Amino acid sequence: QVQLVESGGGLVQAGGSVRLSCAASGPIFSISAMGWFRQATGKEREFVTSISWNTSRVDYLYYADSVKVRFTISRDNAKHTMYLQKNNLKPENTAVYCCAASRRIGDNYSAAHYEHWGRGTQVTVSS
């Protein structure tokens, strides 16, 4: 069973930056893609970004339109860790951010595509 643990959340002022980490363990050789989703209070979970996994040459990156330019996803294969660098944060970015992993090829934008989920880390952006 793939296990995912997020870290790096907290309180940050608007305009600030934060980097989230997602450490993967278990049979990670089976993972084809990993992604970040977020859920704000009273709202549905939404896709943020995703990255291909276990690929040696090309990284396939996907971003929600609302976070392009300001957010950057990356990975460190040696550390089995995925990162989300978030810059120029806005109060509307306040949410619980969860990482997810999928063993399948499919719609990276859909939460249903992912079989494994972390518990999430809270990011609160103050105005």
Salt bridges, closest charged atoms under 4 A:
GLU46 OE2 - ARG38 NE 2.60
ASP59 OD1 - ARG75 NH2 2.49
ASP65 OD1 - LYS68 NZ 3.25
GLU115 OE2 - ARG104 NE 3.00
